[in-house]
Amino acid sequence: DCFTIAELIEYEAMGLSEPGEGHRVIREGVTQKDGRLPVNPSGGLKAKGHPIGATGVSMHVMAAMQLAGEAEGMQIPDAKLAGVFN
């Protein structure tokens, strides 16, 4: 996300960790590109900026590219499910 704390809070909101424990998702490697639940293989907003309005659209495009196998260097092997949280 555009702020580190927002990423941690979102992990908690999605139920990936207990409240106040979002940092564990990262520490345990769950969200790494080769982890159980890869998050932002594109680098997220820190890598491309945060264009208001276009952010949500780009998230959907990235998810569709993953599922279509068209994400090139960002591709998660055998991606079958994608989620967008904005």
Phi and psi restraints in degrees (value plus and minus 20) as a CYANA .aco file:
   2 CYS   PHI     -94.4   -54.4
   2 CYS   PSI     -34.4     5.6
   3 PHE   PHI    -154.7  -114.7
   3 PHE   PSI     116.1   156.1
   4 THR   PHI     -75.1   -35.1
   4 THR   PSI     -65.0   -25.0
   5 ILE   PHI     -83.7   -43.7
   5 ILE   PSI     -53.3   -13.3
   6 ALA   PHI     -84.4   -44.4
   6 ALA   PSI     -58.8   -18.8
   7 GLU   PHI     -80.7   -40.7
   7 GLU   PSI     -65.0   -25.0
   8 LEU   PHI     -84.5   -44.5
   8 LEU   PSI     -62.9   -22.9
   9 ILE   PHI     -84.2   -44.2
   9 ILE   PSI     -58.1   -18.1
  10 GLU   PHI     -85.9   -45.9
  10 GLU   PSI     -58.5   -18.5
  11 TYR   PHI     -79.8   -39.8
  11 TYR   PSI     -60.1   -20.1
  12 GLU   PHI     -88.9   -48.9
  12 GLU   PSI     -62.6   -22.6
  13 ALA   PHI     -84.1   -44.1
  13 ALA   PSI     -52.6   -12.6
  14 MET   PHI    -101.2   -61.2
  14 MET   PSI     -25.3    14.7
  15 GLY   PHI      63.7   103.7
  15 GLY   PSI      -3.5    36.5
  16 LEU   PHI     -98.1   -58.1
  16 LEU   PSI     -37.0     3.0
  17 SER   PHI    -172.3  -132.3
  17 SER   PSI     146.9   186.9
  18 GLU   PHI     -92.7   -52.7
  18 GLU   PSI     136.1   176.1
  19 PRO   PHI     -72.6   -32.6
  19 PRO   PSI     114.2   154.2
  20 GLY   PHI      62.4   102.4
  20 GLY   PSI     -19.3    20.7
  21 GLU   PHI    -137.3   -97.3
  21 GLU   PSI      -4.7    35.3
  22 GLY   PHI     -76.5   -36.5
  22 GLY   PSI     -50.5   -10.5
  23 HIS   PHI     -82.3   -42.3
  23 HIS   PSI     -46.8    -6.8
  24 ARG   PHI     -86.5   -46.5
  24 ARG   PSI     -52.5   -12.5
  25 VAL   PHI     -78.8   -38.8
  25 VAL   PSI     -61.6   -21.6
  26 ILE   PHI     -94.5   -54.5
  26 ILE   PSI     -68.4   -28.4
  27 ARG   PHI     -77.7   -37.7
  27 ARG   PSI     -56.2   -16.2
  28 GLU   PHI    -104.3   -64.3
  28 GLU   PSI     -20.6    19.4
  29 GLY   PHI      58.4    98.4
  29 GLY   PSI      -9.5    30.5
  30 VAL   PHI     -77.9   -37.9
  30 VAL   PSI     -59.3   -19.3
  31 THR   PHI    -117.2   -77.2
  31 THR   PSI     -14.9    25.1
  32 GLN   PHI     -85.8   -45.8
  32 GLN   PSI     140.7   180.7
  33 LYS   PHI     -75.5   -35.5
  33 LYS   PSI     -53.6   -13.6
  34 ASP   PHI    -122.0   -82.0
  34 ASP   PSI      -6.0    34.0
  35 GLY   PHI    -103.1   -63.1
  35 GLY   PSI    -199.5  -159.5
  36 ARG   PHI     -85.1   -45.1
  36 ARG   PSI     -52.3   -12.3
  37 LEU   PHI    -159.1  -119.1
  37 LEU   PSI      58.8    98.8
  38 PRO   PHI     -79.3   -39.3
  38 PRO   PSI     117.3   157.3
  39 VAL   PHI    -147.0  -107.0
  39 VAL   PSI     112.5   152.5
  40 ASN   PHI      34.2    74.2
  40 ASN   PSI      35.4    75.4
  41 PRO   PHI     -84.1   -44.1
  41 PRO   PSI     -33.6     6.4
  42 SER   PHI    -100.6   -60.6
  42 SER   PSI     -33.0     7.0
  43 GLY   PHI      82.3   122.3
  43 GLY   PSI     -28.5    11.5
  44 GLY   PHI      46.0    86.0
  44 GLY   PSI    -180.6  -140.6
  45 LEU   PHI     -87.0   -47.0
  45 LEU   PSI     -47.2    -7.2
  46 LYS   PHI     -84.6   -44.6
  46 LYS   PSI     -46.6    -6.6
  47 ALA   PHI    -108.0   -68.0
  47 ALA   PSI     -46.3    -6.3
  48 LYS   PHI    -145.0  -105.0
  48 LYS   PSI     -23.1    16.9
  49 GLY   PHI      74.0   114.0
  49 GLY   PSI     159.0   199.0
  50 HIS   PHI    -152.0  -112.0
  50 HIS   PSI      50.8    90.8
  51 PRO   PHI     -92.1   -52.1
  51 PRO   PSI      94.5   134.5
  52 ILE   PHI     -74.4   -34.4
  52 ILE   PSI     113.1   153.1
  53 GLY   PHI      67.3   107.3
  53 GLY   PSI     -67.2   -27.2
  54 ALA   PHI     -98.3   -58.3
  54 ALA   PSI     -38.2     1.8
  55 THR   PHI     -78.7   -38.7
  55 THR   PSI     -71.7   -31.7
  56 GLY   PHI     -82.4   -42.4
  56 GLY   PSI     -60.4   -20.4
  57 VAL   PHI     -82.7   -42.7
  57 VAL   PSI     -64.8   -24.8
  58 SER   PHI     -84.7   -44.7
  58 SER   PSI     -53.1   -13.1
  59 MET   PHI     -83.4   -43.4
  59 MET   PSI     -62.0   -22.0
  60 HIS   PHI     -87.2   -47.2
  60 HIS   PSI     -59.0   -19.0
  61 VAL   PHI     -83.5   -43.5
  61 VAL   PSI     -65.1   -25.1
  62 MET   PHI     -81.7   -41.7
  62 MET   PSI     -61.5   -21.5
  63 ALA   PHI     -83.0   -43.0
  63 ALA   PSI     -63.6   -23.6
  64 ALA   PHI     -83.9   -43.9
  64 ALA   PSI     -60.2   -20.2
  65 MET   PHI     -81.7   -41.7
  65 MET   PSI     -60.2   -20.2
  66 GLN   PHI     -81.1   -41.1
  66 GLN   PSI     -68.1   -28.1
  67 LEU   PHI     -88.7   -48.7
  67 LEU   PSI     -48.2    -8.2
  68 ALA   PHI    -105.9   -65.9
  68 ALA   PSI     -25.4    14.6
  69 GLY   PHI      52.9    92.9
  69 GLY   PSI       7.5    47.5
  70 GLU   PHI    -134.3   -94.3
  70 GLU   PSI       1.5    41.5
  71 ALA   PHI    -112.1   -72.1
  71 ALA   PSI     -13.0    27.0
  72 GLU   PHI      26.0    66.0
  72 GLU   PSI    -141.0  -101.0
  73 GLY   PHI     -85.5   -45.5
  73 GLY   PSI     -33.6     6.4
  74 MET   PHI    -118.3   -78.3
  74 MET   PSI     -21.3    18.7
  75 GLN   PHI     -83.8   -43.8
  75 GLN   PSI     112.7   152.7
  76 ILE   PHI    -111.7   -71.7
  76 ILE   PSI     101.3   141.3
  77 PRO   PHI     -75.5   -35.5
  77 PRO   PSI     114.2   154.2
  78 ASP   PHI      37.7    77.7
  78 ASP   PSI      14.0    54.0
  79 ALA   PHI     -80.9   -40.9
  79 ALA   PSI     106.4   146.4
  80 LYS   PHI    -143.4  -103.4
  80 LYS   PSI     -34.2     5.8
  81 LEU   PHI    -163.8  -123.8
  81 LEU   PSI     118.9   158.9
  82 ALA   PHI    -154.6  -114.6
  82 ALA   PSI     132.5   172.5
  83 GLY   PHI    -154.6  -114.6
  83 GLY   PSI     129.3   169.3
  84 VAL   PHI    -146.9  -106.9
  84 VAL   PSI     110.3   150.3
  85 PHE   PHI    -150.7  -110.7
  85 PHE   PSI      92.4   132.4
